[in-house]
Amino acid sequence: MIRNQQITNSLLDLIGETPLVQLHRITEELPGRYYAKIEAFNPGQSVKDRIALYIIENAEKEGILKAGNTIIETTSGNTGFSLAMIAMLKGYTCKLAISDKSSKDKVDALRAMGAEVYVCAANVAANHSKSYYEVAKRIHRETPNSVYINQYFNELNIEAHYATTGPEIWQQTEGKITHLVAASGTGGTISGVGKYLKSDANTNQTTNSSQSISAFTSDGFTTGTGNPANESASTTLGFMSWNWKANGQGSSNTAGSINTTYTSVNSTADFSISTYTGTGSTATVGHGLSGTPDVVLVKSTNDNTDWRMYHKDIPSANTRAIKLNDVDYWNTDNSWWNNTSPTSTLVTLGSSSTVNQSGNLYVMYCWKSVNGFSKYGSFIGNGNANGSFTYLGFKPKLLIVKNQGASASWVMVDDKRLGYNVKNRELFANNTNVEETNDQIDLLSNGFKMRANSTSINTAGRSYLYLAWGQTLVGSNNKPCTAR
Ligand SMILES: Cc1ncc(COP(=O)(O)O)c(C=O)c1O
């Protein structure tokens, strides 16, 4: 027995990270290998602990759930039990509407866990005032300072599984899972896990160039024949590429404790690409830019680990990183940048497997703002269709925006698709979705402006990170290009 040998601070720390156990007897006559993810190992004894914790902590971060407030939900038992447990641990009141189809044991367990339970008629339509949905809604209306979890219609239910169950299964199977079978009640598990497993979020690099780019040339690249870079199945399919040009193969940068394999630097655009092998202990790597990078992005090329981004405008940036392949807001961990900010020559790495595991191969991209061409910064949203304007000093060709305080997609807009304002359709860097059709960002001659109240680009009071690149540098003097 090797699990949990240390003291655990709270039951909340035991939610998720459930075991995957190989099935033998029940599948012995079937081809393939089968595993069961034992969600009963969660402290609340079901998968529902995950969504309960995720939704509650999201509400806390959004500032809509505070000490002493009330949590309300419609439940057939398991979600309610998880909520009641977490409410008790965190000091909230929990009120649950349950149908009289659920067993008395369930109701007793909820009450024993401290919840106020309202048993409602099962034999009425969902929109009847006595149904457990309508009763929960009414209690929510009548209870000041209450939050309705609303698992059946809450996107965070799906997101919880995208953020936890999906990555766990991927890591436990070392990315080899081919099929997922799941029970479905609200559909949260199957949608969230399925979405994660489809997005290829953090896989290592493909060696199948026919599926992507088969060659780089001095002025472009050659696509392979297959999806995703060149699918011809439908005439309506279009492809986007965004390219950062470094300076050929480059050479080893020996400024840090790790000598890079290659570092290729575009010193005019202040952009570099380096490759290196991890050591597993604190290290420094030379980046080759003309000064301190504003943004550093690292990805293992031979391991299924997340894309870690350092961005200078994340608070306490050298203790944090944000994942390019995920909707998460930043996480805190000293094992990425070892609590040390990049300098004019070096990036410091901790020992995390995402940036510096012994023997693993990594690619590192570094950017530093160039007056009139590129800028990496942050702005505060105003939650209004007449949104905040961010001055760049150039007309952006590509803009990437990420809500750094809440779960939201990485929004990308550029000037190459539908054209000009207001048709700047969003693509998301962290998933495989087609472009959005809601047009909500204006690209302007000297910056950008938000045109909607939306979590991913413009919630009032929220801080957003951005990365923006403009027109090609003008000569060597980096003059801002002018408006069209
Ligand atoms: C124990 C348990 N497992 C699985 C499910 C189904 O999961 P989902 O609601 O994510 O579809 C539920 C509830 O609906 C449940 O209570």
The ligand as an SDF file (V2000), in Angstrom:
LIG
                    3D

 16 16  0  0  0  0  0  0  0  0999 V2000
  -22.4110    8.0250   -8.8110 C   0  0  0  0  0  0  0  0  0  0  0  0
  -22.6900    8.6720  -10.1360 C   0  0  0  0  0  0  0  0  0  0  0  0
  -21.9530    8.2910  -11.1980 N   0  0  0  0  0  0  0  0  0  0  0  0
  -22.1750    8.8370  -12.4240 C   0  0  0  0  0  0  0  0  0  0  0  0
  -23.1940    9.7530  -12.6280 C   0  0  0  0  0  0  0  0  0  0  0  0
  -23.3890   10.2840  -13.9970 C   0  0  0  0  0  0  0  0  0  0  0  0
  -22.5130   11.3400  -14.2310 O   0  0  0  0  0  0  0  0  0  0  0  0
  -22.8880   12.6340  -15.0620 P   0  0  0  0  0  0  0  0  0  0  0  0
  -23.9360   13.3840  -14.2900 O   0  0  0  0  0  0  0  0  0  0  0  0
  -21.5860   13.3860  -15.0990 O   0  0  0  0  0  0  0  0  0  0  0  0
  -23.3610   12.2310  -16.4140 O   0  0  0  0  0  0  0  0  0  0  0  0
  -23.9800   10.1640  -11.5450 C   0  0  0  0  0  0  0  0  0  0  0  0
  -25.0310   11.1650  -11.6250 C   0  0  0  0  0  0  0  0  0  0  0  0
  -25.6930   11.5780  -12.4320 O   0  0  0  0  0  0  0  0  0  0  0  0
  -23.7250    9.6170  -10.2650 C   0  0  0  0  0  0  0  0  0  0  0  0
  -24.4510    9.9740   -9.2050 O   0  0  0  0  0  0  0  0  0  0  0  0
  1  2  1  0
  2  3  1  0
  2 15  2  0
  3  4  2  0
  4  5  1  0
  5  6  1  0
  5 12  2  0
  6  7  1  0
  7  8  1  0
  8  9  2  0
  8 10  1  0
  8 11  1  0
 12 13  1  0
 12 15  1  0
 13 14  2  0
 15 16  1  0
M  END
$$$$
